[in-house]
Amino acid sequence: MSSSTEQPISRFPVPSLESLPDDIREKILAVQEKSGFIPNVFLVLANRPAEFRAFFDYHDALMEKDSNLTKGEREMIVVATSNLNQCQYCVIAHGAILRIREKNPQIADQVAVNYRKADITERQKAMLDFAVKVSQNAHEVGDADFNELKRHGFNDEDIWDISGIASFFGLSNRMANVTNMRPNAEFYALGR
């Protein structure tokens, strides 16, 4: 349950799987079966069962639904905004997912370091420009931002999705930093 450096995965208590409510334990075991390991975020957030349920319900509503944004584009939003929020866990974990979704071993590093120079489309750069603005300066979002996104083919539902993902992961990034959540060693090799 700890990273390869044997440091704790959280500064808060991490419950044992056996002590968790059935629905949470089943969700965690299903993730383990699918991925081959339990991402530390599940164990850390399980400390608060009601919040765990709300967090993952909202996560899944944003990240798993049918949308005009590809699953890879959604991961790009997470990686770009998480980097700016200095969230090591989310950059590493979602960077791994981004590499898998895009079938590109370089994409996550490019997007995390400087998405404006990454090998992505102009449409995706416009999407990330907006996501970053939502993440860092949402009070400045205005009609010009919507017009720019629409110029790149995004509609109002897409703009809501971009906003929701950037905002949700602002919460996630802050909680990961406060809890001192450690990325699993398994993430580093995924998609490479």
Accessible surface in RSA format (square Angstrom, percent):
REM  Atomic radii and reference values for relative SASA: ProtOr
REM  Chains: A
REM  Algorithm: Lee & Richards
REM  Probe-radius: 1.40
REM  Slices: 20
REM RES _ NUM      All-atoms   Total-Side   Main-Chain    Non-polar    All polar
REM                ABS   REL    ABS   REL    ABS   REL    ABS   REL    ABS   REL
RES MET A   1   141.16  73.1  87.87  58.2  53.29 126.9  91.64  77.9  49.52  65.6
RES SER A   2    51.39  43.4  25.65  34.2  25.74  59.3  15.12  32.2  36.27  50.8
RES SER A   3     7.23   6.1   5.62   7.5   1.61   3.7   6.67  14.2   0.55   0.8
RES SER A   4    88.25  74.6  56.11  74.9  32.14  74.0  41.99  89.4  46.26  64.8
RES THR A   5    79.48  56.5  53.57  54.3  25.92  61.8  61.85  83.1  17.63  26.7
RES GLU A   6   137.83  79.1 113.33  85.7  24.49  58.3  54.82 106.0  83.01  67.8
RES GLN A   7    82.31  46.0  81.04  59.2   1.27   3.0  21.95  46.7  60.36  45.8
RES PRO A   8    98.42  71.7  87.31  79.6  11.11  40.4  96.33  79.5   2.09  13.0
RES ILE A   9     7.21   4.1   4.99   3.7   2.22   5.4   4.99   3.6   2.22   6.0
RES SER A  10     9.86   8.3   0.26   0.3   9.60  22.1   1.51   3.2   8.35  11.7
RES ARG A  11   157.12  66.0 116.43  59.3  40.69  96.9  52.27  71.4 104.85  63.5
RES PHE A  12    93.06  46.6  86.64  53.7   6.42  16.7  88.49  53.7   4.56  13.1
RES PRO A  13    95.87  69.9  82.46  75.2  13.41  48.7  94.43  78.0   1.44   9.0
RES VAL A  14    49.05  32.3  19.29  17.5  29.77  71.7  19.39  16.8  29.66  80.5
RES PRO A  15    28.75  21.0  17.50  16.0  11.25  40.9  28.43  23.5   0.33   2.0
RES SER A  16    47.98  40.5  41.17  54.9   6.82  15.7  33.72  71.8  14.27  20.0
RES LEU A  17    29.39  16.4  28.71  20.5   0.68   1.7  28.71  20.2   0.68   1.8
RES GLU A  18   142.73  81.9 118.97  90.0  23.76  56.6  70.96 137.3  71.77  58.6
RES SER A  19    77.53  65.5  40.32  53.8  37.21  85.7  47.41 101.0  30.12  42.2
RES LEU A  20    10.45   5.8   3.79   2.7   6.65  16.7   4.23   3.0   6.21  16.7
RES PRO A  21    48.63  35.4  35.44  32.3  13.19  47.9  47.66  39.3   0.97   6.0
RES ASP A  22    88.06  61.7  83.35  83.0   4.71  11.1  22.99  54.1  65.06  64.9
RES ASP A  23    70.90  49.7  59.72  59.4  11.18  26.4  44.25 104.1  26.65  26.6
RES ILE A  24     1.54   0.9   0.76   0.6   0.78   1.9   1.54   1.1   0.00   0.0
RES ARG A  25    60.36  25.3  60.36  30.8   0.00   0.0  13.94  19.0  46.43  28.1
RES GLU A  26   112.68  64.7 106.45  80.5   6.23  14.8  42.07  81.4  70.61  57.7
RES LYS A  27    67.90  33.1  60.63  37.2   7.27  17.3  38.33  34.5  29.57  31.5
RES ILE A  28     0.02   0.0   0.00   0.0   0.02   0.1   0.02   0.0   0.00   0.0
RES LEU A  29    76.27  42.5  72.34  51.8   3.93   9.9  72.88  51.2   3.39   9.1
RES ALA A  30    60.71  55.8  49.01  75.6  11.70  26.6  55.32  77.9   5.39  14.3
RES VAL A  31    33.54  22.1  31.34  28.4   2.20   5.3  33.50  29.1   0.03   0.1
RES GLN A  32    68.93  38.5  67.35  49.2   1.58   3.8  11.65  24.8  57.28  43.4
RES GLU A  33   154.99  89.0 124.61  94.3  30.38  72.3  49.18  95.1 105.81  86.4
RES LYS A  34   189.68  92.5 153.34  94.1  36.34  86.5 106.68  96.0  83.01  88.4
RES SER A  35    51.01  43.1  23.83  31.8  27.18  62.6  33.62  71.6  17.39  24.4
RES GLY A  36    64.13  79.1   0.00   N/A  64.13  79.1  33.19  91.1  30.95  69.3
RES PHE A  37    18.17   9.1  14.87   9.2   3.30   8.6  18.17  11.0   0.00   0.0
RES ILE A  38    22.99  13.1  16.42  12.2   6.58  15.8  16.42  11.8   6.58  17.8
RES PRO A  39    13.15   9.6  13.15  12.0   0.00   0.0  13.15  10.9   0.00   0.0
RES ASN A  40     2.17   1.5   2.17   2.1   0.00   0.0   0.00   0.0   2.17   2.1
RES VAL A  41    21.24  14.0  21.24  19.2   0.00   0.0  21.24  18.5   0.00   0.0
RES PHE A  42    21.58  10.8  21.58  13.4   0.00   0.0  21.58  13.1   0.00   0.0
RES LEU A  43     2.93   1.6   2.80   2.0   0.13   0.3   2.93   2.1   0.00   0.0
RES VAL A  44     6.26   4.1   2.55   2.3   3.70   8.9   2.55   2.2   3.70  10.0
RES LEU A  45    24.78  13.8  21.47  15.4   3.32   8.3  24.08  16.9   0.70   1.9
RES ALA A  46     1.79   1.7   0.12   0.2   1.68   3.8   0.12   0.2   1.68   4.4
RES ASN A  47    51.98  35.8  35.80  34.6  16.18  39.0   3.75   9.0  48.23  46.6
RES ARG A  48   140.32  58.9 139.05  70.9   1.27   3.0  41.37  56.5  98.95  60.0
RES PRO A  49    46.35  33.8  46.35  42.2   0.00   0.0  46.35  38.3   0.00   0.0
RES ALA A  50    74.55  68.5  64.26  99.2  10.29  23.4  66.51  93.7   8.04  21.3
RES GLU A  51    93.54  53.7  88.91  67.3   4.63  11.0  47.43  91.7  46.11  37.6
RES PHE A  52     2.28   1.1   1.77   1.1   0.51   1.3   1.99   1.2   0.29   0.8
RES ARG A  53    90.52  38.0  86.39  44.0   4.12   9.8  50.47  69.0  40.04  24.3
RES ALA A  54    63.62  58.5  52.11  80.4  11.51  26.2  59.52  83.8   4.10  10.9
RES PHE A  55    24.12  12.1  18.13  11.2   5.99  15.6  23.65  14.3   0.47   1.3
RES PHE A  56     9.23   4.6   9.14   5.7   0.09   0.2   9.23   5.6   0.00   0.0
RES ASP A  57   102.10  71.5  93.74  93.3   8.36  19.8  27.97  65.8  74.13  73.9
RES TYR A  58   106.26  49.6 102.84  58.5   3.42   8.9  80.41  60.4  25.85  31.9
RES HIS A  59    30.77  16.8  30.77  21.4   0.00   0.0  23.73  24.5   7.05   8.2
RES ASP A  60    49.79  34.9  46.48  46.3   3.30   7.8  20.11  47.3  29.67  29.6
RES ALA A  61    55.36  50.9  40.97  63.2  14.39  32.7  52.35  73.7   3.00   8.0
RES LEU A  62    10.44   5.8   9.32   6.7   1.11   2.8   9.50   6.7   0.94   2.5
RES MET A  63     5.36   2.8   2.89   1.9   2.47   5.9   2.89   2.5   2.47   3.3
RES GLU A  64    82.64  47.4  64.00  48.4  18.64  44.4  33.05  63.9  49.59  40.5
RES LYS A  65    80.92  39.5  69.40  42.6  11.52  27.4  47.96  43.2  32.96  35.1
RES ASP A  66   145.99 102.3 121.79 121.2  24.20  57.2  41.20  97.0 104.79 104.5
RES SER A  67    38.66  32.7   0.44   0.6  38.22  88.1  12.88  27.4  25.79  36.1
RES ASN A  68    93.71  64.6  70.99  68.6  22.72  54.7  16.30  39.2  77.42  74.8
RES LEU A  69     0.68   0.4   0.00   0.0   0.68   1.7   0.09   0.1   0.58   1.6
RES THR A  70    74.55  53.0  66.40  67.3   8.16  19.4  73.55  98.8   1.01   1.5
RES LYS A  71    78.54  38.3  73.63  45.2   4.91  11.7  39.20  35.3  39.34  41.9
RES GLY A  72     3.06   3.8   0.00   N/A   3.06   3.8   0.07   0.2   2.99   6.7
RES GLU A  73     7.30   4.2   7.30   5.5   0.00   0.0   0.01   0.0   7.28   5.9
RES ARG A  74     8.15   3.4   8.15   4.2   0.00   0.0   1.07   1.5   7.08   4.3
RES GLU A  75     7.61   4.4   7.61   5.8   0.00   0.0   0.00   0.0   7.61   6.2
RES MET A  76     1.88   1.0   1.88   1.2   0.00   0.0   1.88   1.6   0.00   0.0
RES ILE A  77     0.00   0.0   0.00   0.0   0.00   0.0   0.00   0.0   0.00   0.0
RES VAL A  78     0.00   0.0   0.00   0.0   0.00   0.0   0.00   0.0   0.00   0.0
RES VAL A  79     0.21   0.1   0.21   0.2   0.00   0.0   0.21   0.2   0.00   0.0
RES ALA A  80     3.26   3.0   0.18   0.3   3.08   7.0   1.28   1.8   1.98   5.3
RES THR A  81     0.21   0.1   0.21   0.2   0.00   0.0   0.04   0.1   0.17   0.2
RES SER A  82     0.00   0.0   0.00   0.0   0.00   0.0   0.00   0.0   0.00   0.0
RES ASN A  83    54.53  37.6  48.26  46.6   6.27  15.1   0.65   1.6  53.88  52.1
RES LEU A  84    78.66  43.8  59.85  42.8  18.81  47.3  62.59  44.0  16.07  43.2
RES ASN A  85    22.85  15.8   7.89   7.6  14.96  36.0   8.89  21.4  13.96  13.5
RES GLN A  86   150.36  84.1 131.08  95.8  19.28  45.9  43.97  93.6 106.39  80.7
RES CYS A  87     0.95   0.7   0.31   0.3   0.64   1.5   0.22   0.5   0.74   0.8
RES GLN A  88   103.00  57.6  93.68  68.5   9.31  22.2  36.43  77.5  66.57  50.5
RES TYR A  89     8.29   3.9   6.13   3.5   2.16   5.6   5.69   4.3   2.60   3.2
RES CYS A  90     3.36   2.5   3.36   3.8   0.00   0.0   0.00   0.0   3.36   3.6
RES VAL A  91    32.07  21.1  30.32  27.4   1.75   4.2  30.32  26.3   1.75   4.8
RES ILE A  92    34.37  19.6  28.65  21.3   5.71  13.8  33.94  24.4   0.43   1.2
RES ALA A  93     3.78   3.5   3.78   5.8   0.00   0.0   3.78   5.3   0.00   0.0
RES HIS A  94    17.90   9.8  17.90  12.4   0.00   0.0   4.15   4.3  13.76  16.0
RES GLY A  95     1.28   1.6   0.00   N/A   1.28   1.6   1.28   3.5   0.00   0.0
RES ALA A  96     0.00   0.0   0.00   0.0   0.00   0.0   0.00   0.0   0.00   0.0
RES ILE A  97    50.93  29.0  50.82  37.9   0.10   0.3  50.93  36.7   0.00   0.0
RES LEU A  98     0.00   0.0   0.00   0.0   0.00   0.0   0.00   0.0   0.00   0.0
RES ARG A  99     9.37   3.9   8.61   4.4   0.76   1.8   0.38   0.5   8.99   5.4
RES ILE A 100    82.58  47.0  75.15  56.0   7.43  17.9  79.20  57.0   3.38   9.2
RES ARG A 101    91.13  38.3  66.29  33.8  24.84  59.2  14.65  20.0  76.49  46.4
RES GLU A 102    61.87  35.5  41.29  31.2  20.59  49.0   6.01  11.6  55.87  45.6
RES LYS A 103   181.70  88.6 147.46  90.5  34.24  81.5 116.23 104.6  65.47  69.7
RES ASN A 104    39.98  27.6  37.72  36.5   2.25   5.4   9.77  23.5  30.21  29.2
RES PRO A 105    57.75  42.1  55.58  50.7   2.16   7.9  55.58  45.9   2.16  13.4
RES GLN A 106   105.38  58.9 103.65  75.7   1.73   4.1  43.30  92.2  62.09  47.1
RES ILE A 107     3.73   2.1   3.73   2.8   0.00   0.0   3.73   2.7   0.00   0.0
RES ALA A 108     2.94   2.7   2.29   3.5   0.66   1.5   2.66   3.7   0.28   0.7
RES ASP A 109    73.80  51.7  71.72  71.4   2.08   4.9  25.87  60.9  47.93  47.8
RES GLN A 110    52.30  29.2  44.22  32.3   8.08  19.2  27.43  58.4  24.87  18.9
RES VAL A 111     1.41   0.9   0.00   0.0   1.41   3.4   0.00   0.0   1.41   3.8
RES ALA A 112    11.45  10.5   9.10  14.0   2.35   5.3   9.18  12.9   2.27   6.0
RES VAL A 113   124.04  81.6  98.28  89.0  25.76  62.1 102.34  88.9  21.69  58.8
RES ASN A 114    56.56  39.0  49.06  47.4   7.51  18.1  20.63  49.6  35.94  34.7
RES TYR A 115    12.03   5.6  12.03   6.8   0.00   0.0  12.03   9.0   0.00   0.0
RES ARG A 116   140.30  58.9 128.44  65.5  11.86  28.2  50.18  68.6  90.12  54.6
RES LYS A 117   165.65  80.8 137.51  84.4  28.14  67.0  91.50  82.4  74.15  79.0
RES ALA A 118     4.04   3.7   0.00   0.0   4.04   9.2   0.47   0.7   3.57   9.5
RES ASP A 119   108.44  76.0  83.28  82.9  25.16  59.5  31.51  74.2  76.93  76.7
RES ILE A 120    21.14  12.0   1.45   1.1  19.69  47.5   8.85   6.4  12.29  33.3
RES THR A 121    78.18  55.6  69.91  70.9   8.28  19.7  76.75 103.1   1.43   2.2
RES GLU A 122   116.98  67.2 111.35  84.2   5.63  13.4  56.52 109.3  60.46  49.4
RES ARG A 123    68.76  28.9  66.08  33.7   2.69   6.4  40.02  54.7  28.74  17.4
RES GLN A 124    22.22  12.4  22.22  16.2   0.00   0.0   0.16   0.3  22.06  16.7
RES LYS A 125    39.12  19.1  39.12  24.0   0.00   0.0  14.61  13.2  24.50  26.1
RES ALA A 126     8.53   7.8   3.18   4.9   5.35  12.2   5.69   8.0   2.84   7.5
RES MET A 127     0.00   0.0   0.00   0.0   0.00   0.0   0.00   0.0   0.00   0.0
RES LEU A 128     0.00   0.0   0.00   0.0   0.00   0.0   0.00   0.0   0.00   0.0
RES ASP A 129    63.62  44.6  56.96  56.7   6.66  15.7  23.96  56.4  39.66  39.6
RES PHE A 130     8.92   4.5   5.07   3.1   3.85  10.0   8.62   5.2   0.31   0.9
RES ALA A 131     0.00   0.0   0.00   0.0   0.00   0.0   0.00   0.0   0.00   0.0
RES VAL A 132    21.38  14.1  21.38  19.4   0.00   0.0  21.38  18.6   0.00   0.0
RES LYS A 133    56.63  27.6  53.69  32.9   2.95   7.0  27.13  24.4  29.51  31.4
RES VAL A 134    16.92  11.1   9.40   8.5   7.52  18.1   9.40   8.2   7.52  20.4
RES SER A 135    20.10  17.0   0.19   0.2  19.92  45.9   4.09   8.7  16.01  22.4
RES GLN A 136    74.65  41.7  46.95  34.3  27.70  66.0  17.85  38.0  56.80  43.1
RES ASN A 137    56.13  38.7  55.27  53.4   0.86   2.1   1.01   2.4  55.12  53.3
RES ALA A 138    57.42  52.8  43.65  67.4  13.77  31.3  43.94  61.9  13.49  35.7
RES HIS A 139   153.12  83.7 110.19  76.6  42.93 109.8  94.39  97.3  58.73  68.3
RES GLU A 140    97.82  56.2  76.72  58.0  21.10  50.2  29.90  57.8  67.91  55.4
RES VAL A 141    44.91  29.6  20.64  18.7  24.27  58.5  20.64  17.9  24.27  65.8
RES GLY A 142    30.56  37.7   0.00   N/A  30.56  37.7  30.52  83.8   0.04   0.1
RES ASP A 143   119.11  83.4 112.95 112.4   6.16  14.6  29.48  69.4  89.63  89.4
RES ALA A 144    79.16  72.8  66.64 102.8  12.53  28.5  71.20 100.3   7.96  21.1
RES ASP A 145    26.24  18.4  22.04  21.9   4.20   9.9   4.16   9.8  22.08  22.0
RES PHE A 146    70.34  35.2  70.34  43.6   0.00   0.0  70.34  42.6   0.00   0.0
RES ASN A 147    95.39  65.8  88.40  85.4   7.00  16.8  27.08  65.2  68.31  66.0
RES GLU A 148    71.80  41.2  69.06  52.2   2.74   6.5  37.57  72.7  34.23  27.9
RES LEU A 149     1.69   0.9   1.69   1.2   0.00   0.0   1.69   1.2   0.00   0.0
RES LYS A 150    96.41  47.0  80.66  49.5  15.75  37.5  45.79  41.2  50.62  53.9
RES ARG A 151   170.87  71.7 133.23  67.9  37.65  89.6  71.47  97.7  99.40  60.2
RES HIS A 152    38.31  20.9  23.95  16.7  14.35  36.7  19.66  20.3  18.65  21.7
RES GLY A 153    59.16  73.0   0.00   N/A  59.16  73.0  34.45  94.5  24.72  55.4
RES PHE A 154     4.73   2.4   0.00   0.0   4.73  12.3   0.25   0.2   4.48  12.8
RES ASN A 155    66.13  45.6  63.19  61.1   2.95   7.1  35.21  84.7  30.92  29.9
RES ASP A 156    82.56  57.8  75.00  74.6   7.56  17.9  31.39  73.9  51.17  51.0
RES GLU A 157   122.42  70.3 121.95  92.3   0.47   1.1  50.95  98.6  71.46  58.3
RES ASP A 158     3.10   2.2   3.10   3.1   0.00   0.0   0.00   0.0   3.10   3.1
RES ILE A 159     2.25   1.3   2.25   1.7   0.00   0.0   2.25   1.6   0.00   0.0
RES TRP A 160   185.70  74.5 180.36  87.3   5.34  12.5 162.87  86.8  22.83  37.0
RES ASP A 161     6.37   4.5   6.37   6.3   0.00   0.0   1.52   3.6   4.85   4.8
RES ILE A 162     0.00   0.0   0.00   0.0   0.00   0.0   0.00   0.0   0.00   0.0
RES SER A 163    30.92  26.1  30.76  41.0   0.16   0.4  23.96  51.0   6.95   9.7
RES GLY A 164     7.94   9.8   0.00   N/A   7.94   9.8   7.59  20.8   0.35   0.8
RES ILE A 165     0.08   0.0   0.08   0.1   0.00   0.0   0.08   0.1   0.00   0.0
RES ALA A 166     0.45   0.4   0.00   0.0   0.45   1.0   0.00   0.0   0.45   1.2
RES SER A 167    65.09  55.0  47.95  64.0  17.14  39.5  38.79  82.6  26.29  36.8
RES PHE A 168     6.70   3.4   1.92   1.2   4.78  12.4   6.49   3.9   0.21   0.6
RES PHE A 169     2.48   1.2   2.48   1.5   0.00   0.0   2.48   1.5   0.00   0.0
RES GLY A 170     7.60   9.4   0.00   N/A   7.60   9.4   7.56  20.7   0.04   0.1
RES LEU A 171    94.78  52.8  87.97  62.9   6.82  17.1  91.89  64.5   2.90   7.8
RES SER A 172     7.97   6.7   5.97   8.0   2.00   4.6   0.75   1.6   7.22  10.1
RES ASN A 173     0.30   0.2   0.30   0.3   0.00   0.0   0.22   0.5   0.08   0.1
RES ARG A 174   126.42  53.1 124.51  63.5   1.91   4.5  65.45  89.5  60.96  36.9
RES MET A 175    75.58  39.1  75.58  50.0   0.00   0.0  48.35  41.1  27.23  36.1
RES ALA A 176     4.18   3.8   2.12   3.3   2.06   4.7   2.43   3.4   1.75   4.6
RES ASN A 177    66.97  46.2  52.06  50.3  14.91  35.9  25.25  60.8  41.72  40.3
RES VAL A 178    84.47  55.6  79.19  71.7   5.29  12.7  84.35  73.3   0.12   0.3
RES THR A 179     6.45   4.6   6.45   6.5   0.00   0.0   6.45   8.7   0.00   0.0
RES ASN A 180    72.30  49.9  69.16  66.8   3.14   7.6   3.20   7.7  69.10  66.8
RES MET A 181    12.33   6.4   3.22   2.1   9.11  21.7   2.97   2.5   9.36  12.4
RES ARG A 182    47.39  19.9  47.39  24.2   0.00   0.0   2.22   3.0  45.17  27.4
RES PRO A 183     4.75   3.5   2.61   2.4   2.14   7.8   2.61   2.2   2.14  13.3
RES ASN A 184    12.49   8.6  10.85  10.5   1.64   3.9   1.67   4.0  10.83  10.5
RES ALA A 185    41.15  37.8  31.14  48.0  10.01  22.8  32.45  45.7   8.69  23.0
RES GLU A 186    83.09  47.7  72.17  54.6  10.92  26.0  40.67  78.7  42.42  34.6
RES PHE A 187     9.20   4.6   9.20   5.7   0.00   0.0   9.20   5.6   0.00   0.0
RES TYR A 188   108.42  50.6 103.81  59.1   4.61  12.0  86.48  65.0  21.93  27.0
RES ALA A 189    75.68  69.6  61.08  94.3  14.60  33.2  65.70  92.5   9.98  26.4
RES LEU A 190    57.04  31.8  54.73  39.2   2.31   5.8  57.04  40.1   0.00   0.0
RES GLY A 191    32.22  39.7   0.00   N/A  32.22  39.7  17.16  47.1  15.07  33.7
RES ARG A 192   150.63  63.2  88.72  45.2  61.91 147.4  64.48  88.1  86.14  52.2
END  Absolute sums over single chains surface
CHAIN  1 A     9906.1       8140.5       1765.7       5444.2       4462.0
END  Absolute sums over all chains
TOTAL          9906.1       8140.5       1765.7       5444.2       4462.0
